[in-house]
Amino acid sequence: MLIELEHHKHGKTYDKLAKELHVTKDKVEELVKSLVAKDLVTDDNGTVISTEDGKEVCKKVEKHRRETDQTITQMLSKDETIGLVNVLKKMLEKEEN
């Protein structure tokens, strides 16, 4: 959720987050309550906005993800990397349908 909010400075509604995250609105509400309690997001009349602490957590996660991607791709040949990308694309396409 924090990564999704990172791309939207003015926040997102519960409905939009549910759609983007492929979960129910109830699950978004539950997660928002937890993140509000940790001061990672605010809830402004149904619009969820990342706080400065939330943005910092998001930056750490993004950095870790990049490092992990780099580690994985360094272990693979070019052909293996292309194969992995193709498999991941197929998985995403299947999830969207």
mmCIF file of the C-alpha atoms, coordinates in Angstrom:
data_MODEL
# 
_entry.id   MODEL 
# 
loop_
_atom_site.group_PDB 
_atom_site.id 
_atom_site.type_symbol 
_atom_site.label_atom_id 
_atom_site.label_alt_id 
_atom_site.label_comp_id 
_atom_site.label_asym_id 
_atom_site.label_entity_id 
_atom_site.label_seq_id 
_atom_site.pdbx_PDB_ins_code 
_atom_site.Cartn_x 
_atom_site.Cartn_y 
_atom_site.Cartn_z 
_atom_site.occupancy 
_atom_site.B_iso_or_equiv 
_atom_site.pdbx_formal_charge 
_atom_site.auth_seq_id 
_atom_site.auth_comp_id 
_atom_site.auth_asym_id 
_atom_site.auth_atom_id 
_atom_site.pdbx_PDB_model_num 
ATOM 1  C CA . MET A 1 1  ? 0.000   0.000   0.000   1.00 0.00 ? 1  MET A CA 1 
ATOM 2  C CA . LEU A 1 2  ? 2.806   2.414   0.839   1.00 0.00 ? 2  LEU A CA 1 
ATOM 3  C CA . ILE A 1 3  ? 4.419   1.888   -2.557  1.00 0.00 ? 3  ILE A CA 1 
ATOM 4  C CA . GLU A 1 4  ? 1.077   2.472   -4.279  1.00 0.00 ? 4  GLU A CA 1 
ATOM 5  C CA . LEU A 1 5  ? 0.599   5.691   -2.294  1.00 0.00 ? 5  LEU A CA 1 
ATOM 6  C CA . GLU A 1 6  ? 4.137   6.826   -3.101  1.00 0.00 ? 6  GLU A CA 1 
ATOM 7  C CA . HIS A 1 7  ? 3.052   7.459   -6.680  1.00 0.00 ? 7  HIS A CA 1 
ATOM 8  C CA . HIS A 1 8  ? 0.042   9.574   -5.634  1.00 0.00 ? 8  HIS A CA 1 
ATOM 9  C CA . LYS A 1 9  ? 0.945   12.632  -3.572  1.00 0.00 ? 9  LYS A CA 1 
ATOM 10 C CA . HIS A 1 10 ? -2.687  13.519  -2.884  1.00 0.00 ? 10 HIS A CA 1 
ATOM 11 C CA . GLY A 1 11 ? -3.543  10.004  -1.740  1.00 0.00 ? 11 GLY A CA 1 
ATOM 12 C CA . LYS A 1 12 ? -6.044  7.451   -2.942  1.00 0.00 ? 12 LYS A CA 1 
ATOM 13 C CA . THR A 1 13 ? -9.513  6.438   -1.891  1.00 0.00 ? 13 THR A CA 1 
ATOM 14 C CA . TYR A 1 14 ? -10.226 3.087   -0.271  1.00 0.00 ? 14 TYR A CA 1 
ATOM 15 C CA . ASP A 1 15 ? -11.997 1.923   -3.420  1.00 0.00 ? 15 ASP A CA 1 
ATOM 16 C CA . LYS A 1 16 ? -9.061  2.796   -5.687  1.00 0.00 ? 16 LYS A CA 1 
ATOM 17 C CA . LEU A 1 17 ? -6.588  1.138   -3.340  1.00 0.00 ? 17 LEU A CA 1 
ATOM 18 C CA . ALA A 1 18 ? -8.719  -2.001  -3.174  1.00 0.00 ? 18 ALA A CA 1 
ATOM 19 C CA . LYS A 1 19 ? -8.809  -2.174  -6.959  1.00 0.00 ? 19 LYS A CA 1 
ATOM 20 C CA . GLU A 1 20 ? -5.075  -1.521  -7.377  1.00 0.00 ? 20 GLU A CA 1 
ATOM 21 C CA . LEU A 1 21 ? -4.086  -4.007  -4.670  1.00 0.00 ? 21 LEU A CA 1 
ATOM 22 C CA . HIS A 1 22 ? -6.620  -6.645  -5.778  1.00 0.00 ? 22 HIS A CA 1 
ATOM 23 C CA . VAL A 1 23 ? -8.212  -6.879  -2.330  1.00 0.00 ? 23 VAL A CA 1 
ATOM 24 C CA . THR A 1 24 ? -11.562 -5.968  -0.831  1.00 0.00 ? 24 THR A CA 1 
ATOM 25 C CA . LYS A 1 25 ? -12.384 -2.536  0.538   1.00 0.00 ? 25 LYS A CA 1 
ATOM 26 C CA . ASP A 1 26 ? -12.732 -4.171  3.970   1.00 0.00 ? 26 ASP A CA 1 
ATOM 27 C CA . LYS A 1 27 ? -9.131  -5.401  3.782   1.00 0.00 ? 27 LYS A CA 1 
ATOM 28 C CA . VAL A 1 28 ? -7.969  -1.895  2.832   1.00 0.00 ? 28 VAL A CA 1 
ATOM 29 C CA . GLU A 1 29 ? -9.864  -0.432  5.795   1.00 0.00 ? 29 GLU A CA 1 
ATOM 30 C CA . GLU A 1 30 ? -8.255  -2.987  8.109   1.00 0.00 ? 30 GLU A CA 1 
ATOM 31 C CA . LEU A 1 31 ? -4.773  -2.257  6.774   1.00 0.00 ? 31 LEU A CA 1 
ATOM 32 C CA . VAL A 1 32 ? -5.298  1.513   6.928   1.00 0.00 ? 32 VAL A CA 1 
ATOM 33 C CA . LYS A 1 33 ? -6.254  1.274   10.612  1.00 0.00 ? 33 LYS A CA 1 
ATOM 34 C CA . SER A 1 34 ? -3.035  -0.596  11.301  1.00 0.00 ? 34 SER A CA 1 
ATOM 35 C CA . LEU A 1 35 ? -0.914  1.854   9.299   1.00 0.00 ? 35 LEU A CA 1 
ATOM 36 C CA . VAL A 1 36 ? -2.595  4.885   10.921  1.00 0.00 ? 36 VAL A CA 1 
ATOM 37 C CA . ALA A 1 37 ? -1.763  3.429   14.352  1.00 0.00 ? 37 ALA A CA 1 
ATOM 38 C CA . LYS A 1 38 ? 1.887   3.221   13.262  1.00 0.00 ? 38 LYS A CA 1 
ATOM 39 C CA . ASP A 1 39 ? 1.779   6.789   11.850  1.00 0.00 ? 39 ASP A CA 1 
ATOM 40 C CA . LEU A 1 40 ? 2.618   5.558   8.333   1.00 0.00 ? 40 LEU A CA 1 
ATOM 41 C CA . VAL A 1 41 ? -0.556  6.913   6.686   1.00 0.00 ? 41 VAL A CA 1 
ATOM 42 C CA . THR A 1 42 ? -3.380  9.307   7.443   1.00 0.00 ? 42 THR A CA 1 
ATOM 43 C CA . ASP A 1 43 ? -7.045  8.881   6.573   1.00 0.00 ? 43 ASP A CA 1 
ATOM 44 C CA . ASP A 1 44 ? -8.527  12.150  5.334   1.00 0.00 ? 44 ASP A CA 1 
ATOM 45 C CA . ASN A 1 45 ? -12.255 11.457  4.909   1.00 0.00 ? 45 ASN A CA 1 
ATOM 46 C CA . GLY A 1 46 ? -11.717 8.206   3.027   1.00 0.00 ? 46 GLY A CA 1 
ATOM 47 C CA . THR A 1 47 ? -8.559  9.285   1.202   1.00 0.00 ? 47 THR A CA 1 
ATOM 48 C CA . VAL A 1 48 ? -5.408  7.552   2.393   1.00 0.00 ? 48 VAL A CA 1 
ATOM 49 C CA . ILE A 1 49 ? -2.235  9.639   2.338   1.00 0.00 ? 49 ILE A CA 1 
ATOM 50 C CA . SER A 1 50 ? 1.286   8.527   3.180   1.00 0.00 ? 50 SER A CA 1 
ATOM 51 C CA . THR A 1 51 ? 2.997   10.351  6.077   1.00 0.00 ? 51 THR A CA 1 
ATOM 52 C CA . GLU A 1 52 ? 6.688   11.269  6.134   1.00 0.00 ? 52 GLU A CA 1 
ATOM 53 C CA . ASP A 1 53 ? 7.368   8.102   8.158   1.00 0.00 ? 53 ASP A CA 1 
ATOM 54 C CA . GLY A 1 54 ? 5.426   6.096   5.568   1.00 0.00 ? 54 GLY A CA 1 
ATOM 55 C CA . LYS A 1 55 ? 7.480   7.632   2.771   1.00 0.00 ? 55 LYS A CA 1 
ATOM 56 C CA . GLU A 1 56 ? 10.698  6.709   4.591   1.00 0.00 ? 56 GLU A CA 1 
ATOM 57 C CA . VAL A 1 57 ? 9.574   3.087   5.006   1.00 0.00 ? 57 VAL A CA 1 
ATOM 58 C CA . CYS A 1 58 ? 8.656   3.025   1.323   1.00 0.00 ? 58 CYS A CA 1 
ATOM 59 C CA . LYS A 1 59 ? 12.125  4.299   0.343   1.00 0.00 ? 59 LYS A CA 1 
ATOM 60 C CA . LYS A 1 60 ? 13.740  1.549   2.431   1.00 0.00 ? 60 LYS A CA 1 
ATOM 61 C CA . VAL A 1 61 ? 11.547  -1.113  0.829   1.00 0.00 ? 61 VAL A CA 1 
ATOM 62 C CA . GLU A 1 62 ? 12.287  0.207   -2.671  1.00 0.00 ? 62 GLU A CA 1 
ATOM 63 C CA . LYS A 1 63 ? 16.038  0.199   -1.941  1.00 0.00 ? 63 LYS A CA 1 
ATOM 64 C CA . HIS A 1 64 ? 15.871  -3.366  -0.623  1.00 0.00 ? 64 HIS A CA 1 
ATOM 65 C CA . ARG A 1 65 ? 13.861  -4.454  -3.682  1.00 0.00 ? 65 ARG A CA 1 
ATOM 66 C CA . ARG A 1 66 ? 16.436  -2.928  -6.057  1.00 0.00 ? 66 ARG A CA 1 
ATOM 67 C CA . GLU A 1 67 ? 19.289  -4.621  -4.190  1.00 0.00 ? 67 GLU A CA 1 
ATOM 68 C CA . THR A 1 68 ? 17.455  -7.954  -4.284  1.00 0.00 ? 68 THR A CA 1 
ATOM 69 C CA . ASP A 1 69 ? 16.756  -7.585  -8.018  1.00 0.00 ? 69 ASP A CA 1 
ATOM 70 C CA . GLN A 1 70 ? 20.416  -6.800  -8.609  1.00 0.00 ? 70 GLN A CA 1 
ATOM 71 C CA . THR A 1 71 ? 21.552  -9.817  -6.588  1.00 0.00 ? 71 THR A CA 1 
ATOM 72 C CA . ILE A 1 72 ? 19.228  -12.138 -8.500  1.00 0.00 ? 72 ILE A CA 1 
ATOM 73 C CA . THR A 1 73 ? 20.162  -10.818 -11.933 1.00 0.00 ? 73 THR A CA 1 
ATOM 74 C CA . GLN A 1 74 ? 23.880  -11.043 -11.143 1.00 0.00 ? 74 GLN A CA 1 
ATOM 75 C CA . MET A 1 75 ? 23.435  -14.748 -10.461 1.00 0.00 ? 75 MET A CA 1 
ATOM 76 C CA . LEU A 1 76 ? 21.666  -15.390 -13.771 1.00 0.00 ? 76 LEU A CA 1 
ATOM 77 C CA . SER A 1 77 ? 22.856  -15.391 -17.351 1.00 0.00 ? 77 SER A CA 1 
ATOM 78 C CA . LYS A 1 78 ? 21.261  -12.990 -19.821 1.00 0.00 ? 78 LYS A CA 1 
ATOM 79 C CA . ASP A 1 79 ? 19.063  -15.797 -21.206 1.00 0.00 ? 79 ASP A CA 1 
ATOM 80 C CA . GLU A 1 80 ? 18.001  -16.859 -17.704 1.00 0.00 ? 80 GLU A CA 1 
ATOM 81 C CA . THR A 1 81 ? 17.150  -13.254 -16.817 1.00 0.00 ? 81 THR A CA 1 
ATOM 82 C CA . ILE A 1 82 ? 15.009  -12.911 -19.950 1.00 0.00 ? 82 ILE A CA 1 
ATOM 83 C CA . GLY A 1 83 ? 13.292  -16.209 -19.103 1.00 0.00 ? 83 GLY A CA 1 
ATOM 84 C CA . LEU A 1 84 ? 12.578  -15.029 -15.558 1.00 0.00 ? 84 LEU A CA 1 
ATOM 85 C CA . VAL A 1 85 ? 11.142  -11.734 -16.825 1.00 0.00 ? 85 VAL A CA 1 
ATOM 86 C CA . ASN A 1 86 ? 8.884   -13.612 -19.248 1.00 0.00 ? 86 ASN A CA 1 
ATOM 87 C CA . VAL A 1 87 ? 7.610   -15.909 -16.489 1.00 0.00 ? 87 VAL A CA 1 
ATOM 88 C CA . LEU A 1 88 ? 6.901   -12.924 -14.218 1.00 0.00 ? 88 LEU A CA 1 
ATOM 89 C CA . LYS A 1 89 ? 5.046   -11.149 -17.043 1.00 0.00 ? 89 LYS A CA 1 
ATOM 90 C CA . LYS A 1 90 ? 2.858   -14.216 -17.573 1.00 0.00 ? 90 LYS A CA 1 
ATOM 91 C CA . MET A 1 91 ? 2.091   -14.359 -13.854 1.00 0.00 ? 91 MET A CA 1 
ATOM 92 C CA . LEU A 1 92 ? 1.065   -10.689 -13.827 1.00 0.00 ? 92 LEU A CA 1 
ATOM 93 C CA . GLU A 1 93 ? -1.109  -11.122 -16.920 1.00 0.00 ? 93 GLU A CA 1 
ATOM 94 C CA . LYS A 1 94 ? -2.842  -14.102 -15.316 1.00 0.00 ? 94 LYS A CA 1 
ATOM 95 C CA . GLU A 1 95 ? -3.482  -12.102 -12.130 1.00 0.00 ? 95 GLU A CA 1 
ATOM 96 C CA . GLU A 1 96 ? -5.005  -9.235  -14.109 1.00 0.00 ? 96 GLU A CA 1 
ATOM 97 C CA . ASN A 1 97 ? -7.478  -11.574 -15.843 1.00 0.00 ? 97 ASN A CA 1 
# 
